[in-house]
Amino acid sequence: MKRKMRPVHPGEVLREDVIPALGKSKAEIARLLGVSRQSLYDVLNEKQPVTTGMALRFAKLTGTTPESWARMQLAYDLQVSSAAMAEQIAAIPTLQAA
């Protein structure tokens, strides 16, 4: 039996790994990003997705790529939606081109 890993929200990665490694407070990170503390906290607490704008900001701050943050969010969204829609998706036939 295959055991599926739970989806990881990019906010969890930021909260648990990235921000502690940067050695700055969350308030300072929000200031450096040019966003409100609430906006940052919403991502960190997995209440909001990493938007393309936030992906650009996180990438610049951390020296990574915006694509990596966007892919992480997309993978999370697909896994959550796939689980939520499993029955609906299973009922859709796969058509073949004639």
Backbone as XML, in Angstrom:
<?xml version="1.0"?>
<chain id="A" units="angstrom">
  <residue number="1" name="MET">
    <atom name="N" x="0.837" y="-1.172" z="0.000"/>
    <atom name="CA" x="0.000" y="0.000" z="0.000"/>
    <atom name="C" x="0.889" y="1.244" z="0.000"/>
  </residue>
  <residue number="2" name="LYS">
    <atom name="N" x="0.632" y="2.135" z="-0.943"/>
    <atom name="CA" x="1.397" y="3.363" z="-1.051"/>
    <atom name="C" x="0.896" y="4.367" z="-0.027"/>
  </residue>
  <residue number="3" name="ARG">
    <atom name="N" x="1.816" y="4.917" z="0.697"/>
    <atom name="CA" x="1.451" y="5.906" z="1.698"/>
    <atom name="C" x="1.751" y="7.291" z="1.138"/>
  </residue>
  <residue number="4" name="LYS">
    <atom name="N" x="0.727" y="8.117" z="1.015"/>
    <atom name="CA" x="0.915" y="9.452" z="0.469"/>
    <atom name="C" x="1.398" y="10.403" z="1.552"/>
  </residue>
  <residue number="5" name="MET">
    <atom name="N" x="2.344" y="11.236" z="1.154"/>
    <atom name="CA" x="2.815" y="12.272" z="2.072"/>
    <atom name="C" x="1.787" y="13.391" z="2.083"/>
  </residue>
  <residue number="6" name="ARG">
    <atom name="N" x="1.666" y="14.045" z="3.210"/>
    <atom name="CA" x="0.733" y="15.172" z="3.279"/>
    <atom name="C" x="1.299" y="16.330" z="2.457"/>
  </residue>
  <residue number="7" name="PRO">
    <atom name="N" x="0.420" y="17.131" z="1.892"/>
    <atom name="CA" x="0.915" y="18.264" z="1.108"/>
    <atom name="C" x="1.600" y="19.285" z="2.016"/>
  </residue>
  <residue number="8" name="VAL">
    <atom name="N" x="2.652" y="19.893" z="1.513"/>
    <atom name="CA" x="3.392" y="20.894" z="2.280"/>
    <atom name="C" x="3.156" y="22.264" z="1.657"/>
  </residue>
  <residue number="9" name="HIS">
    <atom name="N" x="2.541" y="23.128" z="2.423"/>
    <atom name="CA" x="2.286" y="24.503" z="1.988"/>
    <atom name="C" x="3.614" y="25.264" z="2.021"/>
  </residue>
  <residue number="10" name="PRO">
    <atom name="N" x="3.865" y="26.121" z="1.036"/>
    <atom name="CA" x="5.113" y="26.893" z="1.052"/>
    <atom name="C" x="5.276" y="27.722" z="2.323"/>
  </residue>
  <residue number="11" name="GLY">
    <atom name="N" x="4.167" y="28.122" z="2.921"/>
    <atom name="CA" x="4.230" y="28.877" z="4.169"/>
    <atom name="C" x="4.890" y="28.082" z="5.282"/>
  </residue>
  <residue number="12" name="GLU">
    <atom name="N" x="4.668" y="26.762" z="5.267"/>
    <atom name="CA" x="5.309" y="25.914" z="6.274"/>
    <atom name="C" x="6.821" y="25.898" z="6.075"/>
  </residue>
  <residue number="13" name="VAL">
    <atom name="N" x="7.252" y="25.833" z="4.840"/>
    <atom name="CA" x="8.687" y="25.850" z="4.535"/>
    <atom name="C" x="9.300" y="27.171" z="4.998"/>
  </residue>
  <residue number="14" name="LEU">
    <atom name="N" x="8.607" y="28.259" z="4.711"/>
    <atom name="CA" x="9.087" y="29.569" z="5.147"/>
    <atom name="C" x="9.150" y="29.647" z="6.669"/>
  </residue>
  <residue number="15" name="ARG">
    <atom name="N" x="8.083" y="29.226" z="7.323"/>
    <atom name="CA" x="7.959" y="29.320" z="8.781"/>
    <atom name="C" x="8.957" y="28.430" z="9.515"/>
  </residue>
  <residue number="16" name="GLU">
    <atom name="N" x="9.118" y="27.203" z="9.027"/>
    <atom name="CA" x="9.929" y="26.226" z="9.744"/>
    <atom name="C" x="11.400" y="26.220" z="9.360"/>
  </residue>
  <residue number="17" name="ASP">
    <atom name="N" x="11.708" y="26.558" z="8.122"/>
    <atom name="CA" x="13.079" y="26.435" z="7.632"/>
    <atom name="C" x="13.733" y="27.761" z="7.236"/>
  </residue>
  <residue number="18" name="VAL">
    <atom name="N" x="13.056" y="28.505" z="6.374"/>
    <atom name="CA" x="13.689" y="29.674" z="5.767"/>
    <atom name="C" x="13.864" y="30.822" z="6.752"/>
  </residue>
  <residue number="19" name="ILE">
    <atom name="N" x="12.780" y="31.254" z="7.383"/>
    <atom name="CA" x="12.870" y="32.415" z="8.273"/>
    <atom name="C" x="13.819" y="32.160" z="9.447"/>
  </residue>
  <residue number="20" name="PRO">
    <atom name="N" x="13.752" y="31.002" z="10.107"/>
    <atom name="CA" x="14.736" y="30.771" z="11.180"/>
    <atom name="C" x="16.187" y="30.838" z="10.680"/>
  </residue>
  <residue number="21" name="ALA">
    <atom name="N" x="16.422" y="30.349" z="9.474"/>
    <atom name="CA" x="17.784" y="30.370" z="8.923"/>
    <atom name="C" x="18.251" y="31.789" z="8.611"/>
  </residue>
  <residue number="22" name="LEU">
    <atom name="N" x="17.312" y="32.676" z="8.335"/>
    <atom name="CA" x="17.680" y="34.058" z="8.015"/>
    <atom name="C" x="18.023" y="34.867" z="9.262"/>
  </residue>
  <residue number="23" name="GLY">
    <atom name="N" x="17.565" y="34.409" z="10.420"/>
    <atom name="CA" x="17.902" y="35.087" z="11.666"/>
    <atom name="C" x="17.242" y="36.443" z="11.839"/>
  </residue>
  <residue number="24" name="LYS">
    <atom name="N" x="16.114" y="36.654" z="11.203"/>
    <atom name="CA" x="15.371" y="37.917" z="11.312"/>
    <atom name="C" x="13.988" y="37.622" z="11.877"/>
  </residue>
  <residue number="25" name="SER">
    <atom name="N" x="13.400" y="38.619" z="12.517"/>
    <atom name="CA" x="12.039" y="38.463" z="13.018"/>
    <atom name="C" x="11.055" y="38.472" z="11.850"/>
  </residue>
  <residue number="26" name="LYS">
    <atom name="N" x="9.888" y="37.954" z="12.097"/>
    <atom name="CA" x="8.852" y="37.958" z="11.058"/>
    <atom name="C" x="8.468" y="39.381" z="10.679"/>
  </residue>
  <residue number="27" name="ALA">
    <atom name="N" x="8.433" y="40.269" z="11.676"/>
    <atom name="CA" x="8.117" y="41.675" z="11.399"/>
    <atom name="C" x="9.181" y="42.292" z="10.493"/>
  </residue>
  <residue number="28" name="GLU">
    <atom name="N" x="10.436" y="41.968" z="10.732"/>
    <atom name="CA" x="11.524" y="42.483" z="9.892"/>
    <atom name="C" x="11.443" y="41.901" z="8.483"/>
  </residue>
  <residue number="29" name="ILE">
    <atom name="N" x="11.117" y="40.623" z="8.382"/>
    <atom name="CA" x="10.957" y="39.986" z="7.067"/>
    <atom name="C" x="9.843" y="40.681" z="6.297"/>
  </residue>
  <residue number="30" name="ALA">
    <atom name="N" x="8.710" y="40.934" z="6.955"/>
    <atom name="CA" x="7.592" y="41.621" z="6.291"/>
    <atom name="C" x="8.030" y="42.995" z="5.798"/>
  </residue>
  <residue number="31" name="ARG">
    <atom name="N" x="8.771" y="43.723" z="6.642"/>
    <atom name="CA" x="9.253" y="45.045" z="6.241"/>
    <atom name="C" x="10.178" y="44.960" z="5.033"/>
  </residue>
  <residue number="32" name="LEU">
    <atom name="N" x="11.109" y="44.014" z="5.064"/>
    <atom name="CA" x="12.036" y="43.842" z="3.943"/>
    <atom name="C" x="11.314" y="43.449" z="2.657"/>
  </residue>
  <residue number="33" name="LEU">
    <atom name="N" x="10.239" y="42.668" z="2.793"/>
    <atom name="CA" x="9.456" y="42.250" z="1.621"/>
    <atom name="C" x="8.559" y="43.367" z="1.102"/>
  </residue>
  <residue number="34" name="GLY">
    <atom name="N" x="8.296" y="44.360" z="1.932"/>
    <atom name="CA" x="7.394" y="45.444" z="1.535"/>
    <atom name="C" x="5.933" y="45.039" z="1.613"/>
  </residue>
  <residue number="35" name="VAL">
    <atom name="N" x="5.616" y="44.142" z="2.556"/>
    <atom name="CA" x="4.235" y="43.697" z="2.748"/>
    <atom name="C" x="3.856" y="43.895" z="4.213"/>
  </residue>
  <residue number="36" name="SER">
    <atom name="N" x="2.564" y="43.856" z="4.479"/>
    <atom name="CA" x="2.121" y="43.972" z="5.870"/>
    <atom name="C" x="2.483" y="42.703" z="6.637"/>
  </residue>
  <residue number="37" name="ARG">
    <atom name="N" x="2.614" y="42.857" z="7.941"/>
    <atom name="CA" x="2.872" y="41.680" z="8.773"/>
    <atom name="C" x="1.734" y="40.677" z="8.609"/>
  </residue>
  <residue number="38" name="GLN">
    <atom name="N" x="0.500" y="41.181" z="8.517"/>
    <atom name="CA" x="-0.644" y="40.288" z="8.375"/>
    <atom name="C" x="-0.557" y="39.473" z="7.090"/>
  </residue>
  <residue number="39" name="SER">
    <atom name="N" x="-0.145" y="40.096" z="5.999"/>
    <atom name="CA" x="0.001" y="39.357" z="4.728"/>
    <atom name="C" x="1.016" y="38.235" z="4.867"/>
  </residue>
  <residue number="40" name="LEU">
    <atom name="N" x="2.143" y="38.544" z="5.483"/>
    <atom name="CA" x="3.167" y="37.521" z="5.682"/>
    <atom name="C" x="2.647" y="36.434" z="6.618"/>
  </residue>
  <residue number="41" name="TYR">
    <atom name="N" x="2.027" y="36.834" z="7.728"/>
    <atom name="CA" x="1.524" y="35.856" z="8.694"/>
    <atom name="C" x="0.476" y="34.942" z="8.065"/>
  </residue>
  <residue number="42" name="ASP">
    <atom name="N" x="-0.364" y="35.493" z="7.170"/>
    <atom name="CA" x="-1.380" y="34.671" z="6.504"/>
    <atom name="C" x="-0.740" y="33.576" z="5.657"/>
  </residue>
  <residue number="43" name="VAL">
    <atom name="N" x="0.368" y="33.882" z="4.996"/>
    <atom name="CA" x="1.083" y="32.857" z="4.222"/>
    <atom name="C" x="1.750" y="31.866" z="5.175"/>
  </residue>
  <residue number="44" name="LEU">
    <atom name="N" x="2.428" y="32.382" z="6.190"/>
    <atom name="CA" x="3.133" y="31.515" z="7.131"/>
    <atom name="C" x="2.184" y="30.569" z="7.868"/>
  </residue>
  <residue number="45" name="ASN">
    <atom name="N" x="0.969" y="31.041" z="8.132"/>
    <atom name="CA" x="-0.027" y="30.223" z="8.826"/>
    <atom name="C" x="-0.906" y="29.430" z="7.867"/>
  </residue>
  <residue number="46" name="GLU">
    <atom name="N" x="-0.514" y="29.429" z="6.588"/>
    <atom name="CA" x="-1.158" y="28.626" z="5.549"/>
    <atom name="C" x="-2.620" y="29.019" z="5.322"/>
  </residue>
  <residue number="47" name="LYS">
    <atom name="N" x="-2.925" y="30.283" z="5.564"/>
    <atom name="CA" x="-4.272" y="30.802" z="5.328"/>
    <atom name="C" x="-4.394" y="31.402" z="3.937"/>
  </residue>
  <residue number="48" name="GLN">
    <atom name="N" x="-3.261" y="31.760" z="3.349"/>
    <atom name="CA" x="-3.224" y="32.342" z="2.011"/>
    <atom name="C" x="-2.151" y="31.643" z="1.188"/>
  </residue>
  <residue number="49" name="PRO">
    <atom name="N" x="-2.360" y="31.579" z="-0.127"/>
    <atom name="CA" x="-1.341" y="30.967" z="-0.982"/>
    <atom name="C" x="-0.186" y="31.931" z="-1.235"/>
  </residue>
  <residue number="50" name="VAL">
    <atom name="N" x="0.895" y="31.379" z="-1.735"/>
    <atom name="CA" x="1.995" y="32.207" z="-2.226"/>
    <atom name="C" x="1.589" y="32.640" z="-3.632"/>
  </residue>
  <residue number="51" name="THR">
    <atom name="N" x="1.247" y="33.909" z="-3.762"/>
    <atom name="CA" x="0.863" y="34.457" z="-5.058"/>
    <atom name="C" x="2.114" y="34.672" z="-5.909"/>
  </residue>
  <residue number="52" name="THR">
    <atom name="N" x="1.923" y="35.003" z="-7.164"/>
    <atom name="CA" x="3.088" y="35.269" z="-8.018"/>
    <atom name="C" x="3.888" y="36.456" z="-7.491"/>
  </residue>
  <residue number="53" name="GLY">
    <atom name="N" x="3.197" y="37.460" z="-6.979"/>
    <atom name="CA" x="3.885" y="38.615" z="-6.402"/>
    <atom name="C" x="4.710" y="38.239" z="-5.184"/>
  </residue>
  <residue number="54" name="MET">
    <atom name="N" x="4.128" y="37.418" z="-4.315"/>
    <atom name="CA" x="4.875" y="36.969" z="-3.142"/>
    <atom name="C" x="6.021" y="36.061" z="-3.558"/>
  </residue>
  <residue number="55" name="ALA">
    <atom name="N" x="5.813" y="35.233" z="-4.572"/>
    <atom name="CA" x="6.892" y="34.371" z="-5.063"/>
    <atom name="C" x="8.074" y="35.211" z="-5.527"/>
  </residue>
  <residue number="56" name="LEU">
    <atom name="N" x="7.789" y="36.311" z="-6.218"/>
    <atom name="CA" x="8.857" y="37.215" z="-6.661"/>
    <atom name="C" x="9.585" y="37.815" z="-5.461"/>
  </residue>
  <residue number="57" name="ARG">
    <atom name="N" x="8.834" y="38.215" z="-4.457"/>
    <atom name="CA" x="9.422" y="38.825" z="-3.258"/>
    <atom name="C" x="10.274" y="37.816" z="-2.480"/>
  </residue>
  <residue number="58" name="PHE">
    <atom name="N" x="9.712" y="36.609" z="-2.248"/>
    <atom name="CA" x="10.453" y="35.585" z="-1.512"/>
    <atom name="C" x="11.727" y="35.192" z="-2.250"/>
  </residue>
  <residue number="59" name="ALA">
    <atom name="N" x="11.636" y="35.097" z="-3.570"/>
    <atom name="CA" x="12.801" y="34.720" z="-4.363"/>
    <atom name="C" x="13.915" y="35.752" z="-4.234"/>
  </residue>
  <residue number="60" name="LYS">
    <atom name="N" x="13.561" y="37.018" z="-4.321"/>
    <atom name="CA" x="14.566" y="38.075" z="-4.209"/>
    <atom name="C" x="15.199" y="38.068" z="-2.821"/>
  </residue>
  <residue number="61" name="LEU">
    <atom name="N" x="14.373" y="37.936" z="-1.793"/>
    <atom name="CA" x="14.859" y="37.953" z="-0.418"/>
    <atom name="C" x="15.791" y="36.787" z="-0.121"/>
  </residue>
  <residue number="62" name="THR">
    <atom name="N" x="15.472" y="35.621" z="-0.677"/>
    <atom name="CA" x="16.209" y="34.403" z="-0.326"/>
    <atom name="C" x="17.239" y="33.970" z="-1.362"/>
  </residue>
  <residue number="63" name="GLY">
    <atom name="N" x="17.303" y="34.670" z="-2.490"/>
    <atom name="CA" x="18.257" y="34.286" z="-3.531"/>
    <atom name="C" x="17.855" y="33.023" z="-4.258"/>
  </residue>
  <residue number="64" name="THR">
    <atom name="N" x="16.558" y="32.749" z="-4.285"/>
    <atom name="CA" x="16.039" y="31.584" z="-5.006"/>
    <atom name="C" x="15.306" y="32.071" z="-6.252"/>
  </residue>
  <residue number="65" name="THR">
    <atom name="N" x="14.487" y="31.224" z="-6.832"/>
    <atom name="CA" x="13.729" y="31.635" z="-8.015"/>
    <atom name="C" x="12.246" y="31.748" z="-7.686"/>
  </residue>
  <residue number="66" name="PRO">
    <atom name="N" x="11.548" y="32.666" z="-8.352"/>
    <atom name="CA" x="10.101" y="32.748" z="-8.141"/>
    <atom name="C" x="9.402" y="31.472" z="-8.608"/>
  </residue>
  <residue number="67" name="GLU">
    <atom name="N" x="9.983" y="30.828" z="-9.628"/>
    <atom name="CA" x="9.399" y="29.579" z="-10.125"/>
    <atom name="C" x="9.373" y="28.501" z="-9.052"/>
  </residue>
  <residue number="68" name="SER">
    <atom name="N" x="10.408" y="28.454" z="-8.213"/>
    <atom name="CA" x="10.439" y="27.424" z="-7.171"/>
    <atom name="C" x="9.305" y="27.627" z="-6.173"/>
  </residue>
  <residue number="69" name="TRP">
    <atom name="N" x="9.024" y="28.874" z="-5.808"/>
    <atom name="CA" x="7.920" y="29.156" z="-4.881"/>
    <atom name="C" x="6.574" y="28.898" z="-5.547"/>
  </residue>
  <residue number="70" name="ALA">
    <atom name="N" x="6.458" y="29.282" z="-6.825"/>
    <atom name="CA" x="5.200" y="29.051" z="-7.550"/>
    <atom name="C" x="4.940" y="27.556" z="-7.745"/>
  </residue>
  <residue number="71" name="ARG">
    <atom name="N" x="5.991" y="26.799" z="-8.065"/>
    <atom name="CA" x="5.832" y="25.339" z="-8.225"/>
    <atom name="C" x="5.445" y="24.674" z="-6.913"/>
  </residue>
  <residue number="72" name="MET">
    <atom name="N" x="6.020" y="25.146" z="-5.821"/>
    <atom name="CA" x="5.686" y="24.592" z="-4.517"/>
    <atom name="C" x="4.204" y="24.830" z="-4.202"/>
  </residue>
  <residue number="73" name="GLN">
    <atom name="N" x="3.720" y="26.043" z="-4.510"/>
    <atom name="CA" x="2.308" y="26.354" z="-4.277"/>
    <atom name="C" x="1.413" y="25.531" z="-5.196"/>
  </residue>
  <residue number="74" name="LEU">
    <atom name="N" x="1.800" y="25.404" z="-6.461"/>
    <atom name="CA" x="1.007" y="24.616" z="-7.405"/>
    <atom name="C" x="0.929" y="23.157" z="-6.982"/>
  </residue>
  <residue number="75" name="ALA">
    <atom name="N" x="2.038" y="22.582" z="-6.561"/>
    <atom name="CA" x="2.046" y="21.186" z="-6.107"/>
    <atom name="C" x="1.125" y="21.016" z="-4.902"/>
  </residue>
  <residue number="76" name="TYR">
    <atom name="N" x="1.167" y="21.968" z="-3.979"/>
    <atom name="CA" x="0.293" y="21.928" z="-2.804"/>
    <atom name="C" x="-1.170" y="21.998" z="-3.236"/>
  </residue>
  <residue number="77" name="ASP">
    <atom name="N" x="-1.498" y="22.973" z="-4.071"/>
    <atom name="CA" x="-2.882" y="23.158" z="-4.519"/>
    <atom name="C" x="-3.408" y="21.930" z="-5.247"/>
  </residue>
  <residue number="78" name="LEU">
    <atom name="N" x="-2.593" y="21.353" z="-6.131"/>
    <atom name="CA" x="-3.025" y="20.166" z="-6.875"/>
    <atom name="C" x="-3.273" y="18.975" z="-5.961"/>
  </residue>
  <residue number="79" name="GLN">
    <atom name="N" x="-2.403" y="18.781" z="-4.987"/>
    <atom name="CA" x="-2.576" y="17.645" z="-4.083"/>
    <atom name="C" x="-3.821" y="17.815" z="-3.213"/>
  </residue>
  <residue number="80" name="VAL">
    <atom name="N" x="-4.059" y="19.017" z="-2.713"/>
    <atom name="CA" x="-5.238" y="19.276" z="-1.887"/>
    <atom name="C" x="-6.509" y="19.127" z="-2.724"/>
  </residue>
  <residue number="81" name="SER">
    <atom name="N" x="-6.511" y="19.707" z="-3.922"/>
    <atom name="CA" x="-7.687" y="19.615" z="-4.790"/>
    <atom name="C" x="-7.932" y="18.191" z="-5.256"/>
  </residue>
  <residue number="82" name="SER">
    <atom name="N" x="-6.882" y="17.470" z="-5.563"/>
    <atom name="CA" x="-7.011" y="16.087" z="-6.008"/>
    <atom name="C" x="-7.696" y="15.239" z="-4.950"/>
  </residue>
  <residue number="83" name="ALA">
    <atom name="N" x="-7.313" y="15.422" z="-3.712"/>
    <atom name="CA" x="-7.941" y="14.663" z="-2.623"/>
    <atom name="C" x="-9.401" y="15.067" z="-2.452"/>
  </residue>
  <residue number="84" name="ALA">
    <atom name="N" x="-9.675" y="16.357" z="-2.531"/>
    <atom name="CA" x="-11.032" y="16.853" z="-2.330"/>
    <atom name="C" x="-11.973" y="16.469" z="-3.466"/>
  </residue>
  <residue number="85" name="MET">
    <atom name="N" x="-11.429" y="16.338" z="-4.666"/>
    <atom name="CA" x="-12.253" y="16.078" z="-5.846"/>
    <atom name="C" x="-12.119" y="14.662" z="-6.383"/>
  </residue>
  <residue number="86" name="ALA">
    <atom name="N" x="-11.533" y="13.765" z="-5.631"/>
    <atom name="CA" x="-11.217" y="12.421" z="-6.129"/>
    <atom name="C" x="-12.418" y="11.725" z="-6.765"/>
  </residue>
  <residue number="87" name="GLU">
    <atom name="N" x="-13.558" y="11.721" z="-6.115"/>
    <atom name="CA" x="-14.741" y="11.042" z="-6.656"/>
    <atom name="C" x="-15.229" y="11.705" z="-7.930"/>
  </residue>
  <residue number="88" name="GLN">
    <atom name="N" x="-15.262" y="13.026" z="-7.943"/>
    <atom name="CA" x="-15.708" y="13.755" z="-9.141"/>
    <atom name="C" x="-14.784" y="13.480" z="-10.321"/>
  </residue>
  <residue number="89" name="ILE">
    <atom name="N" x="-13.508" y="13.510" z="-10.077"/>
    <atom name="CA" x="-12.530" y="13.289" z="-11.153"/>
    <atom name="C" x="-12.618" y="11.851" z="-11.655"/>
  </residue>
  <residue number="90" name="ALA">
    <atom name="N" x="-12.796" y="10.892" z="-10.754"/>
    <atom name="CA" x="-12.889" y="9.485" z="-11.151"/>
    <atom name="C" x="-14.099" y="9.246" z="-12.054"/>
  </residue>
  <residue number="91" name="ALA">
    <atom name="N" x="-15.140" y="10.051" z="-11.922"/>
    <atom name="CA" x="-16.358" y="9.872" z="-12.720"/>
    <atom name="C" x="-16.236" y="10.441" z="-14.136"/>
  </residue>
  <residue number="92" name="ILE">
    <atom name="N" x="-15.172" y="11.185" z="-14.405"/>
    <atom name="CA" x="-14.984" y="11.789" z="-15.733"/>
    <atom name="C" x="-14.264" y="10.786" z="-16.632"/>
  </residue>
  <residue number="93" name="PRO">
    <atom name="N" x="-14.844" y="10.485" z="-17.803"/>
    <atom name="CA" x="-14.172" y="9.544" z="-18.703"/>
    <atom name="C" x="-12.967" y="10.190" z="-19.375"/>
  </residue>
  <residue number="94" name="THR">
    <atom name="N" x="-12.027" y="9.358" z="-19.779"/>
    <atom name="CA" x="-10.897" y="9.819" z="-20.559"/>
    <atom name="C" x="-11.189" y="9.498" z="-22.014"/>
  </residue>
  <residue number="95" name="LEU">
    <atom name="N" x="-11.232" y="10.519" z="-22.835"/>
    <atom name="CA" x="-11.562" y="10.331" z="-24.252"/>
    <atom name="C" x="-10.287" y="10.182" z="-25.075"/>
  </residue>
  <residue number="96" name="GLN">
    <atom name="N" x="-10.411" y="9.474" z="-26.158"/>
    <atom name="CA" x="-9.292" y="9.304" z="-27.088"/>
    <atom name="C" x="-9.622" y="10.042" z="-28.386"/>
  </residue>
  <residue number="97" name="ALA">
    <atom name="N" x="-8.628" y="10.645" z="-28.981"/>
    <atom name="CA" x="-8.832" y="11.320" z="-30.248"/>
    <atom name="C" x="-9.146" y="10.304" z="-31.330"/>
  </residue>
  <residue number="98" name="ALA">
    <atom name="N" x="-10.053" y="10.681" z="-32.247"/>
    <atom name="CA" x="-10.475" y="9.755" z="-33.309"/>
    <atom name="C" x="-9.412" y="9.583" z="-34.363"/>
  </residue>
</chain>
